[in-house]
Amino acid sequence: MALPPILNNIIGWLRAGYPDGVPESDYIPLLALLRRRLSDEEVHQIATELIDLGDLPIAKTDIQVMITKVTNELPSETDVDRVRANLVFGGWSHDPDARG
């Protein structure tokens, strides 16, 4: 079974960087690099859905739950911060003390 081109590119990149295999100590940093990141459109969609719910101020937990609903994955801190910044830019109330 042939792999999709994107997977072939990733495997080629890994083999070039780790010709003798990936050392155990590099697994976590590597997974962090390969982790999915929200697109700008998804960030906007999530912020809009949170605003539409009208539960202000919007807490970090609210953002995390909405990211999980949209992506079906656990949210990264970077993506939570991007959604929060989108809300602030739009002038929407948020709860900076609600850290989860």
PyRosetta script that sets phi, psi and omega in degrees:
from pyrosetta import init, pose_from_sequence

init()
pose = pose_from_sequence("MALPPILNNIIGWLRAGYPDGVPESDYIPLLALLRRRLSDEEVHQIATELIDLGDLPIAKTDIQVMITKVTNELPSETDVDRVRANLVFGGWSHDPDARG")
pose.set_psi(1, 126.6)
pose.set_omega(1, -179.6)
pose.set_phi(2, -78.2)
pose.set_psi(2, 140.8)
pose.set_omega(2, 178.1)
pose.set_phi(3, -84.4)
pose.set_psi(3, 151.7)
pose.set_omega(3, 174.0)
pose.set_phi(4, -60.6)
pose.set_psi(4, 150.5)
pose.set_omega(4, -177.9)
pose.set_phi(5, -53.9)
pose.set_psi(5, -37.5)
pose.set_omega(5, -178.9)
pose.set_phi(6, -63.0)
pose.set_psi(6, -40.1)
pose.set_omega(6, 178.3)
pose.set_phi(7, -68.8)
pose.set_psi(7, -38.7)
pose.set_omega(7, 175.8)
pose.set_phi(8, -60.3)
pose.set_psi(8, -40.2)
pose.set_omega(8, 178.4)
pose.set_phi(9, -64.4)
pose.set_psi(9, -42.7)
pose.set_omega(9, 179.6)
pose.set_phi(10, -64.7)
pose.set_psi(10, -45.9)
pose.set_omega(10, 179.5)
pose.set_phi(11, -62.6)
pose.set_psi(11, -41.7)
pose.set_omega(11, 177.3)
pose.set_phi(12, -62.2)
pose.set_psi(12, -40.9)
pose.set_omega(12, 178.3)
pose.set_phi(13, -63.1)
pose.set_psi(13, -44.5)
pose.set_omega(13, 179.3)
pose.set_phi(14, -64.9)
pose.set_psi(14, -42.9)
pose.set_omega(14, -179.9)
pose.set_phi(15, -65.7)
pose.set_psi(15, -35.9)
pose.set_omega(15, 177.9)
pose.set_phi(16, -68.0)
pose.set_psi(16, -40.3)
pose.set_omega(16, -178.4)
pose.set_phi(17, -79.9)
pose.set_psi(17, -25.9)
pose.set_omega(17, -177.8)
pose.set_phi(18, -133.0)
pose.set_psi(18, 70.0)
pose.set_omega(18, -176.6)
pose.set_phi(19, -62.5)
pose.set_psi(19, -23.8)
pose.set_omega(19, 179.4)
pose.set_phi(20, -101.2)
pose.set_psi(20, 13.5)
pose.set_omega(20, -178.3)
pose.set_phi(21, 98.5)
pose.set_psi(21, 160.7)
pose.set_omega(21, -177.6)
pose.set_phi(22, -82.6)
pose.set_psi(22, 122.6)
pose.set_omega(22, 176.1)
pose.set_phi(23, -65.5)
pose.set_psi(23, 147.5)
pose.set_omega(23, -177.7)
pose.set_phi(24, -54.1)
pose.set_psi(24, -37.5)
pose.set_omega(24, -177.3)
pose.set_phi(25, -68.9)
pose.set_psi(25, -13.1)
pose.set_omega(25, -179.1)
pose.set_phi(26, -98.7)
pose.set_psi(26, -3.1)
pose.set_omega(26, -177.8)
pose.set_phi(27, -59.5)
pose.set_psi(27, -51.0)
pose.set_omega(27, -175.0)
pose.set_phi(28, -65.4)
pose.set_psi(28, -48.6)
pose.set_omega(28, 177.1)
pose.set_phi(29, -59.5)
pose.set_psi(29, -35.9)
pose.set_omega(29, 179.6)
pose.set_phi(30, -66.4)
pose.set_psi(30, -43.2)
pose.set_omega(30, 177.9)
pose.set_phi(31, -63.4)
pose.set_psi(31, -36.1)
pose.set_omega(31, 177.7)
pose.set_phi(32, -62.4)
pose.set_psi(32, -38.6)
pose.set_omega(32, 178.4)
pose.set_phi(33, -68.4)
pose.set_psi(33, -34.8)
pose.set_omega(33, -176.2)
pose.set_phi(34, -87.5)
pose.set_psi(34, -6.1)
pose.set_omega(34, -177.0)
pose.set_phi(35, -65.0)
pose.set_psi(35, 143.4)
pose.set_omega(35, 179.4)
pose.set_phi(36, -63.6)
pose.set_psi(36, 143.2)
pose.set_omega(36, 177.1)
pose.set_phi(37, -121.4)
pose.set_psi(37, 140.7)
pose.set_omega(37, 178.2)
pose.set_phi(38, -62.9)
pose.set_psi(38, 140.2)
pose.set_omega(38, 173.5)
pose.set_phi(39, -75.8)
pose.set_psi(39, 164.1)
pose.set_omega(39, 176.8)
pose.set_phi(40, -60.2)
pose.set_psi(40, -37.3)
pose.set_omega(40, 178.6)
pose.set_phi(41, -63.9)
pose.set_psi(41, -41.6)
pose.set_omega(41, 178.4)
pose.set_phi(42, -66.2)
pose.set_psi(42, -38.7)
pose.set_omega(42, 177.3)
pose.set_phi(43, -59.7)
pose.set_psi(43, -46.7)
pose.set_omega(43, 179.3)
pose.set_phi(44, -63.6)
pose.set_psi(44, -42.8)
pose.set_omega(44, 179.6)
pose.set_phi(45, -60.1)
pose.set_psi(45, -45.4)
pose.set_omega(45, -178.2)
pose.set_phi(46, -65.6)
pose.set_psi(46, -44.0)
pose.set_omega(46, 178.1)
pose.set_phi(47, -61.3)
pose.set_psi(47, -42.9)
pose.set_omega(47, 179.4)
pose.set_phi(48, -62.5)
pose.set_psi(48, -43.6)
pose.set_omega(48, 179.7)
pose.set_phi(49, -64.3)
pose.set_psi(49, -38.3)
pose.set_omega(49, 177.8)
pose.set_phi(50, -65.1)
pose.set_psi(50, -41.7)
pose.set_omega(50, 178.1)
pose.set_phi(51, -64.0)
pose.set_psi(51, -43.0)
pose.set_omega(51, -179.7)
pose.set_phi(52, -61.8)
pose.set_psi(52, -30.4)
pose.set_omega(52, 177.9)
pose.set_phi(53, -67.8)
pose.set_psi(53, -27.9)
pose.set_omega(53, 174.5)
pose.set_phi(54, 73.3)
pose.set_psi(54, 11.9)
pose.set_omega(54, -179.6)
pose.set_phi(55, -89.3)
pose.set_psi(55, 87.5)
pose.set_omega(55, -176.1)
pose.set_phi(56, -105.2)
pose.set_psi(56, 148.5)
pose.set_omega(56, -2.8)
pose.set_phi(57, -72.7)
pose.set_psi(57, 153.4)
pose.set_omega(57, -178.7)
pose.set_phi(58, -84.2)
pose.set_psi(58, 121.8)
pose.set_omega(58, -177.8)
pose.set_phi(59, -93.1)
pose.set_psi(59, 162.9)
pose.set_omega(59, 178.5)
pose.set_phi(60, -55.8)
pose.set_psi(60, -40.9)
pose.set_omega(60, -179.7)
pose.set_phi(61, -61.7)
pose.set_psi(61, -38.7)
pose.set_omega(61, 177.9)
pose.set_phi(62, -60.8)
pose.set_psi(62, -42.9)
pose.set_omega(62, 180.0)
pose.set_phi(63, -64.5)
pose.set_psi(63, -44.5)
pose.set_omega(63, -179.5)
pose.set_phi(64, -61.2)
pose.set_psi(64, -43.3)
pose.set_omega(64, -179.6)
pose.set_phi(65, -63.3)
pose.set_psi(65, -43.5)
pose.set_omega(65, -178.4)
pose.set_phi(66, -67.2)
pose.set_psi(66, -39.2)
pose.set_omega(66, 176.7)
pose.set_phi(67, -60.6)
pose.set_psi(67, -43.3)
pose.set_omega(67, 179.8)
pose.set_phi(68, -62.5)
pose.set_psi(68, -40.0)
pose.set_omega(68, 178.5)
pose.set_phi(69, -64.0)
pose.set_psi(69, -39.8)
pose.set_omega(69, -176.3)
pose.set_phi(70, -76.8)
pose.set_psi(70, -41.0)
pose.set_omega(70, -173.3)
pose.set_phi(71, -100.3)
pose.set_psi(71, -16.8)
pose.set_omega(71, -174.7)
pose.set_phi(72, 62.0)
pose.set_psi(72, 28.3)
pose.set_omega(72, 178.3)
pose.set_phi(73, -137.2)
pose.set_psi(73, 158.9)
pose.set_omega(73, 175.3)
pose.set_phi(74, -68.4)
pose.set_psi(74, 139.5)
pose.set_omega(74, -178.1)
pose.set_phi(75, -78.0)
pose.set_psi(75, 147.8)
pose.set_omega(75, 173.6)
pose.set_phi(76, -90.8)
pose.set_psi(76, 158.4)
pose.set_omega(76, 177.6)
pose.set_phi(77, -61.1)
pose.set_psi(77, -36.5)
pose.set_omega(77, -179.9)
pose.set_phi(78, -61.7)
pose.set_psi(78, -44.1)
pose.set_omega(78, 179.7)
pose.set_phi(79, -68.8)
pose.set_psi(79, -37.9)
pose.set_omega(79, 176.5)
pose.set_phi(80, -60.3)
pose.set_psi(80, -44.7)
pose.set_omega(80, 179.6)
pose.set_phi(81, -64.1)
pose.set_psi(81, -36.6)
pose.set_omega(81, 178.6)
pose.set_phi(82, -66.5)
pose.set_psi(82, -41.2)
pose.set_omega(82, 177.9)
pose.set_phi(83, -66.2)
pose.set_psi(83, -44.3)
pose.set_omega(83, 179.3)
pose.set_phi(84, -58.6)
pose.set_psi(84, -44.3)
pose.set_omega(84, 179.4)
pose.set_phi(85, -62.7)
pose.set_psi(85, -37.6)
pose.set_omega(85, 177.7)
pose.set_phi(86, -63.5)
pose.set_psi(86, -40.6)
pose.set_omega(86, 178.2)
pose.set_phi(87, -65.3)
pose.set_psi(87, -45.2)
pose.set_omega(87, -179.7)
pose.set_phi(88, -63.0)
pose.set_psi(88, -43.8)
pose.set_omega(88, 179.1)
pose.set_phi(89, -58.5)
pose.set_psi(89, -36.4)
pose.set_omega(89, 179.5)
pose.set_phi(90, -80.5)
pose.set_psi(90, -2.0)
pose.set_omega(90, 177.5)
pose.set_phi(91, 84.1)
pose.set_psi(91, 16.4)
pose.set_omega(91, -176.9)
pose.set_phi(92, -90.5)
pose.set_psi(92, 145.3)
pose.set_omega(92, -179.5)
pose.set_phi(93, -68.6)
pose.set_psi(93, 139.0)
pose.set_omega(93, 175.9)
pose.set_phi(94, -139.6)
pose.set_psi(94, 164.7)
pose.set_omega(94, -178.7)
pose.set_phi(95, -110.0)
pose.set_psi(95, 95.7)
pose.set_omega(95, -177.7)
pose.set_phi(96, -66.5)
pose.set_psi(96, -18.9)
pose.set_omega(96, -179.8)
pose.set_phi(97, -85.9)
pose.set_psi(97, -14.1)
pose.set_omega(97, 179.6)
pose.set_phi(98, -82.6)
pose.set_psi(98, 88.3)
pose.set_omega(98, -176.2)
pose.set_phi(99, -95.4)
pose.set_psi(99, 15.7)
pose.set_omega(99, 173.4)
pose.set_phi(100, 100.0)
pose.dump_pdb("model.pdb")
